[in-house]
Structure formats: structure tokens, C-alpha cells
Amino acid sequence: MSSRVWLPLGAAVLVLNAVQWVVNEAITAAAWTDPPYDYATNYISDLGVPECGTRFQGREICSPMHSLMNTAFMLEGILFAIGILLLSRLVTGRARRVIITLALAHGVGMVLVGLFHGSPDGPGPGLALHVGGAGVGILCANVIAIMAGALRSPGLPRAYRAFSIAVGTLGLIGVALVGVSTSTAGVLERAGVYSWLLWSAVTGTLLLGRLVGRYLRRPAAVENVPA
């Protein structure tokens, strides 16, 4: 596959993935009205719980459009993995193999998040798979962002590399602090998730912008018109 195909395709997939998550999360949260969904205290996973009218860890759970959010979870894992696999061609050697492994692990983790819910039924195999998948997904995506900033082979600007390292690091710190307070659990979890979504959007947009700029700078072909 030519770089004229896989590079813009990978970049577009990353942008599309970030957009679909944010839109689907907003739609699902808006449908949760009794009581209203709280971005600060409710976990993202609460949006995918199929049971309604129950309590879990002191939170009221009722997500009428839970199937949409669970679809978004799985779609995110698949799209992110595809986008990273395509763009991994920008990197060579061991670093590429590590990035591919992380991308695939992230994809599997997020599919598990969508298949197994953060159920209010309490500890069980399904909840363990959900939490484990979320942990793997969050860790791998943020590490990929950090690696993208640490590697110089893609030839991206220094500001982008600094951004990647910072956003990935902040994402890991945010999710590590989720259990500090129930009043900020949703905010800190989102710090760990929105970090890689923001990174995906910025990375994809930057690559697409560079491709468009390169195309516009190409000299126009001169046609040989017969006299």
C-alpha cells in the first residue's frame, strides 16, 4: 500500500475516532436525565451500564442509551488500533513493534469494555474484564502518545513532540488519581481518556494538514501544447 493511501487514511481514522467518541458520549449522557448525568462524579463506564434505577458505589445508574456508548467503546478500540497500525509505518525497528503491540492491546481492551459493563451487580468476572480492559486501553493509548513525542523518526515538529509527551503523561497521572475523591472521579478518569482522544485528533489533523500543504506546494504540471 502506497504512503499516499495509508498515511492520510490513518490520520483520518484517528480524527474520526475521536469525534465519534465525543459525539456518542454527549448523546448518551444527554439521554440520562433522572437523575442527570454528572461529568464530574459519574464514570464514563456508567453510560454503558444496561441496568437502570440501581445504585453503584453511591451513584445512581440509569443510562437509557447504554447500547450506543458500548458501541462507541468497541468502535474506539477498533478504529484507534487501525489508525495506529497504519501510521506505525512512519516508525521503524523495535519502536514500531512496540507501538503495534500497544495498539492491538488497546483495541482488545476497549472491545472488552464495550462487551462487559461496569455493572452495579458488584464484583464478578464481567466487571473484572471491564476494569481490566479499561486499564489496558488507557495505559496503552497514553504510552503510545508519549512514544510519539519521544521518537524523532516521523519528523514532526518539536512542539508536537512536547505536546504528545505532556498529554500522555497527564493522562496517566489523571487515571492514577481517580480513586482520590468521589467528587472528582469522573473528571480524573476523563483526564486519562480525553488525553489520547485529544492526541488522536491533533495528530490526525496535523498529518492531514501537512499532506494538504505538501500537495498545494507541488509545482503545477506544464502541458506541452502542440503549435
N, C-alpha and C positions, 0 to 999 in steps of 0.2 A: 504493500500500500504506500503510495506516494505521500510525502510530507504535506503536499498541497491538499490532501484529503484528511489524514489523521490529525494534523495539528489544529486546523480550525474546528474539526469535529469534536476533538477532545475538549477544546476551550469552550465551545458552545454547550456541550453536555454539562460541564461544571456550572456554567451560569444558569442553565435551565434547571439543574438540580436544586440550586439554592433558591430560585424563585418558586419552584413547586412546593418546597417545604414551607416557606414563609406564608405563601398564599393558603395552602391547605391547613396549616396550623391556625391561621387567623379565622378561616371559615369555621373550623371545628370549635374553636374557642368561643366564637360569637354565638354558636348554637347552644352553648352551655349557659343557661340562664337562671337555673334555680337550684342552688344559689349561683350567682355569676362566677364565671371562671376568673381566677386571680393569677396573673402572670408572675406576681412576686412570691406567692406562697405555694401555688399548685405546681407540681412537677409536670413536665411535658408529657410523660407517660400516662398521667391521669386522663389525658384526652383520648387515649386508646382503650381504656377500661370499658368493657361491654356492660357491666352491671351498673344499674342506676338506683339512686336512693340509699346508698350504703356509705359507711364511713371507713376511712383507711388512714391510720396514723393521725387521727383528729381532723382529717379533711373530708368534706362532703364530696362524694363522687357521683357525677351524672353527666355523661358525655353522649348526647343523642347521635352525634355523627362520628362515633368512635371508629367505624369501619373506614372512613376517609383518612383519619390520622394514621391508622395502622397500615393502610395502603401507602401513605406518604413515607412512613418509616422504611418500609421494604423498598419502595421506589428509590429513596435516597441512597440506600446501601448499594443498589444495583447501578444506578447512574454514576455515583461517585467512583465506584470501582472501575466502571467502563472509562470514565473520563481520565482517571489517573493512569490506567493501563495504556491508553492511547498516548498520553503526554509523557509517559515514562521513557519514550524513545528519545526524549531530549537529554536523558542521563545515560551513562554507560557504566559497565562494570558491576561491582558489588553493590553500589548505591542503588542502581536500577533494580537489582534483585530484591533488595530490602524494601524498596518502595512498592514493588509489585506485591510482595508478601503482605505488607501492611494494608494495601488497598483491598486485597482479597479478604483478609481477616475482617476489615471494616465492613465490607459488603455482607459477609456471613453474619456478623454481629448485629447489624441493623435489620436484616431479614428476621433474625430471631426475635428482635424487639417487636416487630410487627406481628409475628405469629403467636408469641407468648406475651400475655398482658401483665401489667403491674396490678394484678388482681387484689381486691380487698379481702379475698378469702384467707389471706395470711400466707406464711411460708409454705413452699411446695416446689416441686420440680419445675413447673411452669414459671413461677416467679423467679426461681434461680436462673433459669435460662434467659429470662427477660433482663434481669440485672446484669448477668454475666455478659450478654450480648451488648448491652448498652455500654458497659465498662470497656469492652474491647473496641467497640466502634468509636467511642470518644477518644480513647487513648491513641489508637492508630491514626485517626484523621488529624489530630493535633500534632503528632510526631511527624507526619508527612509534611504539614505546613512548616514545621521547624526545619526539617531536612531541606525543603525547597529554598529556604533562606540561607542555609549553611552551604549549599552547593553552588558553585560558580559556573558549572558547565552549561546550564541553559542560557547564560549570557544576559540575564535580566538585570535591571537597574539596581544599584546599591540600596536605594530607598525601599524597593520592593523586598529585597532580602531582609532588611531590618524589620519591615512590617511583618513578614512571614514568621520570623523568629519570635517577635513580640506577641503576635496574636496567638500563636500556638502555645507559647509559654503561659500567657494569661488564661488561655482555655484550660490548661492542665491545672493551674492554680485554682481557678474558679470551681472546677468539679471536685477538687480535693477538699474544698471548704464547704461543700453542700450541707453536710451534717452539722455545721456550727450553730445554725439557728433556723427554726421552722419558719420564721417570718421572712427569711431571705432565701429559702431553699430553691424556689423557682428562679430567682434572679441568678444565683450562682450556678445552677445547673445550665441555665441558658448561656452563661458565660462560656461554659465548656462546650456547648453545642454551636452557638452562633459564631464562635471563633472560626471553626472550619467552614461554616457556611459563608461567612464574610470573606474568608481566604479564597474559597472557591469562586465567588463572584468577582473578586478583584483579580485573581489570577486569570480566569477566563476572559474577562473584559480587557485586561492588559494585553494578552496574547492576540486576541482578535483585533485590538486597536493597532498593534504592531504590524499584523498581517495586512490590514487595510492601508496603513501608512506606506508599507513597502510596495503595495500594488499601485498606489497613487503616484509614488516617486518613480515608477518604471517609465523609461522614455517611450514615447509613442512610436509605434512602428511606422516606417516610411514606406508607402506603397510606390512601386515602380509603375508609373502610368505611361503606356506607350505614347510616343509623339504622334 
